[in-house]
């Protein structure tokens, strides 16, 4: 049975994934924690706010010589992916820990 169906049935409460490609959301899952970030999102390195890639026109900013992009808080907006040696964002770590601590059953799947 697909994970999205289990979520719709109320059996699956949360999905924590290391995948950064958004395939779980495309499959219909709503409550997804992307542990290693998302390749289709950007994140402020100061306040942690996430932006969908469509919200920041990097090409326009490049043509205007206004790179890197800045958040409303003044922080630099960078890609959301967590790469080798990079820290897991504190909000993602906290949400993942809360989900793990509060679950009745955890399935750990993958390679």
N, CA and C atoms as an extended XYZ file, in Angstrom:
333
Properties=species:S:1:pos:R:3:atomname:S:1:resname:S:1:resid:I:1 pbc="F F F"
N         0.850       -1.181        0.000 N   UNK     1
C         0.000        0.000        0.000 CA  UNK     1
C         0.895        1.243        0.000 C   UNK     1
N         0.596        2.223       -0.852 N   UNK     2
C         1.407        3.435       -0.906 CA  UNK     2
C         1.377        4.206        0.421 C   UNK     2
N         2.471        4.867        0.735 N   UNK     3
C         2.573        5.630        1.977 CA  UNK     3
C         1.532        6.749        2.022 C   UNK     3
N         1.236        7.355        0.882 N   UNK     4
C         0.237        8.428        0.845 CA  UNK     4
C        -1.144        7.907        1.259 C   UNK     4
N        -1.464        6.682        0.877 N   UNK     5
C        -2.749        6.089        1.273 CA  UNK     5
C        -2.785        5.853        2.780 C   UNK     5
N        -1.679        5.379        3.329 N   UNK     6
C        -1.607        5.171        4.776 CA  UNK     6
C        -1.770        6.493        5.524 C   UNK     6
N        -1.245        7.570        4.961 N   UNK     7
C        -1.407        8.882        5.580 CA  UNK     7
C        -2.865        9.337        5.501 C   UNK     7
N        -3.498        9.137        4.348 N   UNK     8
C        -4.909        9.512        4.195 CA  UNK     8
C        -5.800        8.752        5.172 C   UNK     8
N        -5.429        7.506        5.458 N   UNK     9
C        -6.202        6.673        6.388 CA  UNK     9
C        -5.937        7.042        7.848 C   UNK     9
N        -4.952        7.903        8.093 N   UNK    10
C        -4.628        8.295        9.450 CA  UNK    10
C        -3.676        7.337       10.152 C   UNK    10
N        -3.158        6.371        9.422 N   UNK    11
C        -2.234        5.397       10.012 CA  UNK    11
C        -0.828        5.973       10.064 C   UNK    11
N        -0.406        6.586        8.979 N   UNK    12
C         0.907        7.215        8.903 CA  UNK    12
C         0.752        8.672        9.302 C   UNK    12
N         1.407        9.057       10.378 N   UNK    13
C         1.277       10.433       10.886 CA  UNK    13
C         2.322       11.369       10.304 C   UNK    13
N         3.499       10.839       10.003 N   UNK    14
C         4.612       11.664        9.566 CA  UNK    14
C         5.567       10.809        8.756 C   UNK    14
N         6.187       11.414        7.766 N   UNK    15
C         7.186       10.726        6.972 CA  UNK    15
C         8.464       11.560        7.030 C   UNK    15
N         9.511       10.984        7.567 N   UNK    16
C        10.817       11.649        7.609 CA  UNK    16
C        11.650       11.019        6.504 C   UNK    16
N        12.151       11.836        5.598 N   UNK    17
C        12.897       11.306        4.463 CA  UNK    17
C        14.220       12.025        4.289 C   UNK    17
N        15.203       11.292        3.804 N   UNK    18
C        16.460       11.921        3.419 CA  UNK    18
C        16.427       12.325        1.959 C   UNK    18
N        15.395       11.912        1.238 N   UNK    19
C        15.262       12.282       -0.170 CA  UNK    19
C        15.068       13.789       -0.289 C   UNK    19
N        15.738       14.383       -1.247 N   UNK    20
C        15.653       15.824       -1.450 CA  UNK    20
C        14.945       16.171       -2.755 C   UNK    20
N        14.230       15.200       -3.327 N   UNK    21
C        13.651       15.378       -4.655 CA  UNK    21
C        12.151       15.656       -4.669 C   UNK    21
N        11.487       15.654       -3.513 N   UNK    22
C        10.065       15.958       -3.458 CA  UNK    22
C         9.152       14.851       -3.949 C   UNK    22
N         9.666       13.652       -4.167 N   UNK    23
C         8.829       12.578       -4.710 CA  UNK    23
C         7.737       12.134       -3.736 C   UNK    23
N         7.984       12.201       -2.449 N   UNK    24
C         6.935       11.817       -1.494 CA  UNK    24
C         5.741       12.773       -1.595 C   UNK    24
N         6.016       14.067       -1.747 N   UNK    25
C         4.935       15.040       -1.904 CA  UNK    25
C         4.212       14.818       -3.231 C   UNK    25
N         4.959       14.521       -4.280 N   UNK    26
C         4.337       14.254       -5.576 CA  UNK    26
C         3.456       13.012       -5.520 C   UNK    26
N         3.799       12.077       -4.640 N   UNK    27
C         3.002       10.856       -4.481 CA  UNK    27
C         1.762       11.103       -3.625 C   UNK    27
N         1.675       12.281       -2.989 N   UNK    28
C         0.479       12.611       -2.225 CA  UNK    28
C         0.677       12.776       -0.735 C   UNK    28
N         1.872       12.534       -0.227 N   UNK    29
C         2.098       12.733        1.206 CA  UNK    29
C         2.094       14.217        1.536 C   UNK    29
N         1.508       14.560        2.671 N   UNK    30
C         1.395       15.956        3.102 CA  UNK    30
C         2.346       16.275        4.250 C   UNK    30
N         2.449       15.395        5.235 N   UNK    31
C         3.271       15.647        6.416 CA  UNK    31
C         4.639       14.998        6.223 C   UNK    31
N         5.499       15.700        5.463 N   UNK    32
C         6.820       15.183        5.113 CA  UNK    32
C         7.883       16.091        5.724 C   UNK    32
N         8.805       15.491        6.448 N   UNK    33
C         9.968       16.212        6.958 CA  UNK    33
C        11.146       15.827        6.070 C   UNK    33
N        11.689       16.803        5.373 N   UNK    34
C        12.806       16.563        4.465 CA  UNK    34
C        14.110       16.787        5.239 C   UNK    34
N        14.667       15.701        5.758 N   UNK    35
C        15.804       15.767        6.669 CA  UNK    35
C        17.027       16.411        6.018 C   UNK    35
N        17.245       16.135        4.754 N   UNK    36
C        18.383       16.709        4.040 CA  UNK    36
C        17.980       17.869        3.142 C   UNK    36
N        16.829       18.467        3.428 N   UNK    37
C        16.384       19.613        2.659 CA  UNK    37
C        15.719       19.203        1.358 C   UNK    37
N        15.526       20.196        0.505 N   UNK    38
C        14.847       19.982       -0.771 CA  UNK    38
C        15.604       20.703       -1.875 C   UNK    38
N        15.750       20.038       -2.997 N   UNK    39
C        16.423       20.649       -4.142 CA  UNK    39
C        15.549       21.684       -4.832 C   UNK    39
N        14.261       21.739       -4.490 N   UNK    40
C        13.368       22.713       -5.120 CA  UNK    40
C        13.028       23.867       -4.177 C   UNK    40
N        13.775       23.960       -3.073 N   UNK    41
C        13.517       25.037       -2.114 CA  UNK    41
C        14.804       25.755       -1.769 C   UNK    41
N        14.627       26.941       -1.220 N   UNK    42
C        15.726       27.758       -0.731 CA  UNK    42
C        15.469       28.022        0.740 C   UNK    42
N        16.518       28.373        1.492 N   UNK    43
C        16.375       28.602        2.932 CA  UNK    43
C        17.248       29.780        3.340 C   UNK    43
N        16.710       30.607        4.229 N   UNK    44
C        17.474       31.713        4.798 CA  UNK    44
C        18.445       31.139        5.820 C   UNK    44
N        19.713       31.536        5.725 N   UNK    45
C        20.697       30.989        6.660 CA  UNK    45
C        20.629       31.645        8.037 C   UNK    45
N        19.795       32.676        8.197 N   UNK    46
C        19.648       33.320        9.503 CA  UNK    46
C        18.382       32.879       10.240 C   UNK    46
N        17.226       33.093        9.604 N   UNK    47
C        15.959       32.792       10.292 CA  UNK    47
C        15.409       31.410        9.954 C   UNK    47
N        15.941       30.758        8.916 N   UNK    48
C        15.500       29.413        8.559 CA  UNK    48
C        14.258       29.352        7.692 C   UNK    48
N        13.696       30.510        7.318 N   UNK    49
C        12.501       30.490        6.477 CA  UNK    49
C        12.821       29.814        5.155 C   UNK    49
N        11.877       28.974        4.711 N   UNK    50
C        12.048       28.272        3.443 CA  UNK    50
C        11.214       28.947        2.367 C   UNK    50
N        11.736       28.932        1.157 N   UNK    51
C        11.084       29.512        0.001 CA  UNK    51
C        11.059       28.466       -1.100 C   UNK    51
N         9.963       28.379       -1.838 N   UNK    52
C         9.945       27.527       -3.028 CA  UNK    52
C        10.782       28.227       -4.078 C   UNK    52
N        11.433       27.469       -4.933 N   UNK    53
C        12.339       28.050       -5.922 CA  UNK    53
C        11.653       29.078       -6.818 C   UNK    53
N        10.341       28.972       -7.003 N   UNK    54
C         9.600       29.922       -7.833 CA  UNK    54
C         9.447       31.289       -7.164 C   UNK    54
N         9.667       31.351       -5.857 N   UNK    55
C         9.491       32.606       -5.128 CA  UNK    55
C        10.689       33.547       -5.248 C   UNK    55
N        11.826       33.036       -5.678 N   UNK    56
C        13.042       33.841       -5.793 CA  UNK    56
C        13.546       33.722       -7.228 C   UNK    56
N        13.528       34.810       -7.961 N   UNK    57
C        13.953       34.809       -9.359 CA  UNK    57
C        15.466       35.038       -9.426 C   UNK    57
N        16.218       33.941       -9.347 N   UNK    58
C        17.672       34.031       -9.323 CA  UNK    58
C        18.238       34.605      -10.614 C   UNK    58
N        17.625       34.282      -11.745 N   UNK    59
C        18.105       34.821      -13.032 CA  UNK    59
C        17.959       36.341      -13.075 C   UNK    59
N        16.831       36.832      -12.618 N   UNK    60
C        16.611       38.279      -12.594 CA  UNK    60
C        17.607       38.955      -11.654 C   UNK    60
N        17.785       38.366      -10.466 N   UNK    61
C        18.737       38.940       -9.516 CA  UNK    61
C        20.158       38.911      -10.077 C   UNK    61
N        20.484       37.861      -10.819 N   UNK    62
C        21.816       37.770      -11.436 CA  UNK    62
C        22.009       38.886      -12.460 C   UNK    62
N        20.999       39.094      -13.306 N   UNK    63
C        21.084       40.154      -14.325 CA  UNK    63
C        21.205       41.531      -13.675 C   UNK    63
N        20.574       41.698      -12.513 N   UNK    64
C        20.608       42.982      -11.794 CA  UNK    64
C        21.818       43.096      -10.872 C   UNK    64
N        22.695       42.090      -10.891 N   UNK    65
C        23.888       42.059      -10.028 CA  UNK    65
C        23.518       42.198       -8.550 C   UNK    65
N        22.456       41.470       -8.168 N   UNK    66
C        21.980       41.530       -6.782 CA  UNK    66
C        22.049       40.154       -6.113 C   UNK    66
N        23.085       39.405       -6.417 N   UNK    67
C        23.285       38.115       -5.772 CA  UNK    67
C        24.305       38.277       -4.655 C   UNK    67
N        24.176       37.573       -3.571 N   UNK    68
C        23.165       36.561       -3.286 CA  UNK    68
C        21.849       37.220       -2.900 C   UNK    68
N        20.765       36.445       -2.974 N   UNK    69
C        19.470       36.982       -2.536 CA  UNK    69
C        19.432       37.091       -1.017 C   UNK    69
N        18.697       38.080       -0.534 N   UNK    70
C        18.567       38.289        0.906 CA  UNK    70
C        17.125       38.122        1.345 C   UNK    70
N        16.967       37.601        2.522 N   UNK    71
C        15.660       37.413        3.166 CA  UNK    71
C        15.206       38.744        3.765 C   UNK    71
N        13.934       38.794        4.147 N   UNK    72
C        13.397       39.978        4.826 CA  UNK    72
C        14.149       40.273        6.116 C   UNK    72
N        14.682       39.215        6.754 N   UNK    73
C        15.400       39.388        8.021 CA  UNK    73
C        16.826       39.876        7.801 C   UNK    73
N        17.287       39.886        6.550 N   UNK    74
C        18.642       40.320        6.244 CA  UNK    74
C        19.614       39.185        5.998 C   UNK    74
N        19.187       37.952        6.260 N   UNK    75
C        20.053       36.798        6.043 CA  UNK    75
C        20.155       36.426        4.578 C   UNK    75
N        21.191       35.689        4.258 N   UNK    76
C        21.415       35.231        2.892 CA  UNK    76
C        20.529       34.024        2.615 C   UNK    76
N        19.882       34.022        1.453 N   UNK    77
C        19.064       32.888        1.023 CA  UNK    77
C        19.943       31.987        0.169 C   UNK    77
N        19.990       30.708        0.540 N   UNK    78
C        20.803       29.737       -0.193 CA  UNK    78
C        19.953       28.517       -0.500 C   UNK    78
N        20.530       27.566       -1.225 N   UNK    79
C        19.762       26.356       -1.504 CA  UNK    79
C        19.481       25.620       -0.196 C   UNK    79
N        18.420       24.857       -0.182 N   UNK    80
C        17.936       24.198        1.033 CA  UNK    80
C        18.612       22.851        1.286 C   UNK    80
N        19.330       22.338        0.313 N   UNK    81
C        19.940       21.018        0.463 CA  UNK    81
C        21.005       20.993        1.552 C   UNK    81
N        21.042       19.885        2.292 N   UNK    82
C        22.087       19.664        3.287 CA  UNK    82
C        23.117       18.757        2.627 C   UNK    82
N        24.319       19.263        2.486 N   UNK    83
C        25.360       18.517        1.799 CA  UNK    83
C        26.334       17.920        2.805 C   UNK    83
N        27.250       17.099        2.341 N   UNK    84
C        28.191       16.392        3.204 CA  UNK    84
C        28.857       17.354        4.178 C   UNK    84
N        28.759       17.040        5.441 N   UNK    85
C        29.377       17.852        6.477 CA  UNK    85
C        28.529       19.020        6.938 C   UNK    85
N        27.449       19.305        6.232 N   UNK    86
C        26.586       20.418        6.608 CA  UNK    86
C        25.654       20.024        7.744 C   UNK    86
N        25.281       20.975        8.576 N   UNK    87
C        24.394       20.663        9.701 CA  UNK    87
C        22.939       20.496        9.256 C   UNK    87
N        22.229       19.627        9.944 N   UNK    88
C        20.780       19.514        9.755 CA  UNK    88
C        20.172       20.757       10.402 C   UNK    88
N        19.309       21.495        9.694 N   UNK    89
C        18.702       22.684       10.302 CA  UNK    89
C        17.990       22.334       11.609 C   UNK    89
N        18.110       23.221       12.592 N   UNK    90
C        17.594       22.935       13.931 CA  UNK    90
C        16.093       22.668       13.941 C   UNK    90
N        15.307       23.362       13.095 N   UNK    91
C        13.869       23.117       13.075 CA  UNK    91
C        13.550       21.728       12.538 C   UNK    91
N        14.313       21.277       11.555 N   UNK    92
C        14.109       19.949       10.985 CA  UNK    92
C        14.497       18.883       12.001 C   UNK    92
N        15.614       19.071       12.676 N   UNK    93
C        16.062       18.139       13.705 CA  UNK    93
C        15.027       18.032       14.822 C   UNK    93
N        14.513       19.192       15.275 N   UNK    94
C        13.508       19.205       16.353 CA  UNK    94
C        12.233       18.482       15.941 C   UNK    94
N        11.716       18.780       14.744 N   UNK    95
C        10.490       18.124       14.270 CA  UNK    95
C        10.685       16.621       14.131 C   UNK    95
N        11.846       16.218       13.627 N   UNK    96
C        12.134       14.791       13.462 CA  UNK    96
C        12.206       14.086       14.809 C   UNK    96
N        12.864       14.706       15.759 N   UNK    97
C        12.962       14.111       17.096 CA  UNK    97
C        11.590       14.006       17.753 C   UNK    97
N        10.775       15.051       17.634 N   UNK    98
C         9.425       15.021       18.213 CA  UNK    98
C         8.592       13.902       17.591 C   UNK    98
N         8.680       13.765       16.279 N   UNK    99
C         7.925       12.705       15.597 CA  UNK    99
C         8.389       11.335       16.065 C   UNK    99
N         9.694       11.155       16.209 N   UNK   100
C        10.232        9.864       16.650 CA  UNK   100
C         9.847        9.569       18.097 C   UNK   100
N         9.934       10.555       18.959 N   UNK   101
C         9.607       10.356       20.373 CA  UNK   101
C         8.122       10.065       20.591 C   UNK   101
N         7.272       10.610       19.745 N   UNK   102
C         5.826       10.495       19.945 CA  UNK   102
C         5.161        9.390       19.136 C   UNK   102
N         5.918        8.655       18.363 N   UNK   103
C         5.276        7.634       17.531 CA  UNK   103
C         5.037        6.340       18.319 C   UNK   103
N         4.042        5.601       17.888 N   UNK   104
C         3.751        4.286       18.464 CA  UNK   104
C         4.555        3.205       17.761 C   UNK   104
N         4.810        3.409       16.486 N   UNK   105
C         5.538        2.460       15.667 CA  UNK   105
C         6.326        3.231       14.634 C   UNK   105
N         7.594        2.846       14.424 N   UNK   106
C         8.428        3.511       13.435 CA  UNK   106
C         8.904        2.458       12.433 C   UNK   106
N         8.709        2.771       11.165 N   UNK   107
C         9.255        1.934       10.098 CA  UNK   107
C        10.477        2.636        9.545 C   UNK   107
N        11.584        1.960        9.500 N   UNK   108
C        12.803        2.518        8.931 CA  UNK   108
C        13.058        1.739        7.639 C   UNK   108
N        12.939        2.432        6.518 N   UNK   109
C        13.024        1.777        5.212 CA  UNK   109
C        14.094        2.449        4.375 C   UNK   109
N        14.703        1.696        3.497 N   UNK   110
C        15.653        2.276        2.574 CA  UNK   110
C        16.895        1.444        2.448 C   UNK   110
N        17.873        2.060        1.813 N   UNK   111
C        19.129        1.333        1.579 CA  UNK   111
C        20.190        1.779        2.546 C   UNK   111
